[in-house]
Amino acid sequence: MLREDNNMVPIYYKIQKDLEKIILDSEIGTRLPTEDFLMKKYNVSRTPIRHALNNLERNGYIIKKAGKGTFVNQHRQLHYPGEFKGFRAEMAELDASTSTDYLGQKVIESDETLNKIFKTDGRKKILKMIRLRYIEEKPTGYEIGFYNIFSDERLFNLSKITYDDHNSIYRELQRMDMSLISGEEKFKAVELPEEAIKYLSTKKTFGFERIRTMYLENGIIFENVRTYYCAENYEFKLSFRKI
């Protein structure tokens, strides 16, 4: 029996995480136990069972077929692009646990490629940061970020901070009372760089690249981040609605 009190996580969340482990150990297409079976197993009402199953369905782990039951859909983490959020904020909405390895950061001088990205000329100071993103303890995204710290004296302070799971570039911008107001993302299939293959612990040589460019409120390009994903454990899904 699962118990819930003010000092514990909700019952539905415990059930959800328990079912995720079962799903990851099951073949795609495996039929899951019925709601009645799960109610007896966890000794709870139908409400937390349905809450857990609805979250699993929304996150892409299961698929419900009318009159047939609930089945394992996939083992990959789904992401729904459409709003600009930090990595942890994105994954928190999917009830996914995350962590980050910071593989290095340094101030470099811009080259022809970076000058084109940031729409400038001459040698400028750029903060380069390399991170490895984990979802549910799996290495999922190899990320190379470039940050414009030459356009404002306050931004150079970003290079003096050591980042970890408790702070972020976005959070530091908020402390400076500076806002990101717009951005764009591009997605394309690519041959994975050797470093990405190494850190993602994959034998696959192809995956996809997500390129994010963000603008400050004064219209200056602040950020250009390239993240490489292996399609084995991560995919994007776009949804549309009539407006």
N, C-alpha and C positions, 0 to 999 in steps of 0.2 A: 504493500500500500504506500502510495506517495502522499506525503503530508505537505501542507503549505501554511506558513505563518509569515509575520512581518520581516523575519530575518532570512527568509529563504526565497529562491526564485519561484516563479509561478509553476503550478503543477503542469499546465499545458506545455511549458517550455521544456521541462524535464522529459515529458513524453515525446515531444518533438525531437529532442536530441537523441533519445534512446532509439527512436524509429530511424533517424538518420544513419546511425551505426548499423542497424539491420539492413537498411537499403544499400549502403556501401558494400556490405558483404554478400549482397544478393545479385543475381543476374538480372539484366534489364528484361522486363516482361513478367517478372515474378509477381504473383498475386499476394497482396498483403492481407493480414487477418481482418475480419470484419470489425465494425465499430462495437458490436456486442461483445465479441471476444476481447477486444482491447479494454472495454469497460470492466470486465471481470478480472482481466490480468492486472490492471492498475488499481482496481477497486475505486473507481471514480465515476462520476456521472458522464453523460454523453457530451456535455458542453466542452470540457477541456480536450476530449478526444477530437471533436470536430475542429476546435481551434487549432490544434496541432496539425491535423491533416490538411486543413485549409492553408496553413503556412507552408507546409511541404509542397502542396500543389502549386501555390503561387511562386515558390522558389524553384520549381521545375523538377523536383525529385520524384514526384508521383503523377499519375494521370488517372482520373476517375472515368469509368465507362459505365453508363447507365445500364442497370440490370445485370452487370457482369462483375463489378467490384472495383477495387483500387489496385493499381499495378505500378511497379518500379519503372520510372520513365527514363532516368539517366543518372549518371554519377557526377555530372559536371555542374559547376556553379554558374547560374544565370545572372546576367547583368542587363538591366534595362536602361540604356542611355537616354538622355533627353533633358536632364538638368545637370548643372555643374556643381559638383560637390567634391569634397575631399574623399580619398580612398576609404578611410574609416567610416565616414558618414554614409557613403554608398553601401558598404557592406553591412552596416548596422541596420539599415532598412530591410535587409534580407535575412536578418537574424544570424549572420555569419560571423564567426570569431576570426579576428585578423591579428597579424603582427608584421613587423617590418625589420629587416636587417639593413642598416645603413652601411653601405660598402665603401663609402668615401665621399668627401666633398672638398672642393678647392676652388680658389679664384683663378680664372684663366683669362687670357686675352682673346678677344673675338677674332675670328678669321673671316674669310670671304663668305663662307656658308652661314655663320652666325650673324654677320652684318646683314645678309639678305633676310634672314628670319626676323631680326629685330628692326629692320628697315633703318639702318644707320651706316655710317662709313668710318673708316679709321679704326684704330685699336681701342677697344673699350673693355672694361672689366665685367666679366660674366661669372656668376656662381654656377658651378657644375656640381650636381649631386647624383649619385648612383644608389639605387635602393632595390632591394629584393622584397617583393610583397608576398605574404602568405595568406591563404584562406583555408580555414580549418586545418592549419599546420602543414598545408601543402604549398611548396614554392610555386607561385602562380604567375607573377608578373615581374619581368626584369625591366627596370625603369631608369632611364637616363633623362635628367631634367636640367634645363638651362634657365637661369633666372637673371633678368635685367636688373643689375644693381648700380648701373652708372647713371641712370636718369634722375635719381633723387638721392640726396646725401643720406637721408634716413635709411634708404634701402641697403646701403653698404653694410649697415649693422647686421643684416641677415647673414652675412658671411662669417660673423664672429660667434654665431650660436651653434652649439652641437645639438643636432636633432636626434630624437628618439621617439618611442611610442607615446610619450607624454606631451610632446609639442609638435608643431608643424609650421611650415611656411605660411599657410593661410591664417593660422592663429596669431602668428607674429605680425602679420599685416593688420589684423584687427586691432591689436594692441597699439599699432602706430596710427590707428584711425584712417587707414587707407583701404579702399574698397576695389574689388574686382567686379566690373559691371557687365562684361560680356565675354564671349569666347566662341571657339569653334573646335570641332573634333573631326578627324578623318580616320577611316579604318581601311586597311588594305591587307591582302594576303602577301606574305613576304617569306624569303628564306631567312631563317633565324640567324642572327650573328653568333659566332662561336661562343662569346661570353654568355649570351642568353641561354644557349644550349647547356652550357656547363652549370650555370646557377639554377636553371629550371629542372635539372636532373632528368633530362629527356633524351631519347635517341632520335626523336623526330627532328628533321631539319627544316620543316616548314611550319609556319604558324601565322599569326597576324599581328600587325602593328597598329597601335592606337596613338594618334598624334593629337595632343591638346595644346591649343594656343589661347592664352587668356590676356585680357586687356584691363588696365587700370582705368579709373574714372576719368582721367585726363586723356584717354585714348592711346596711351603708350602701351606697347606690347611688353608684358611683364614676364610671361612664362611660356616656355616651349618644352613639353615633356613627351618623350617617346617611350611607350611601354610595349614590350614584346611578350606575347602570350603563346603558350602551347595549347592547341585546341583539345588536347587530351582531357583537360580538367577545367576548362573555362570557355564559355561562349557568350556571345551577345545576342539579345533578342530585341527586335523592334516591334512595337505595337502601335496601332493607329486607331483613331476614333473619329467619328463624324462630328464636325463643329458647325 
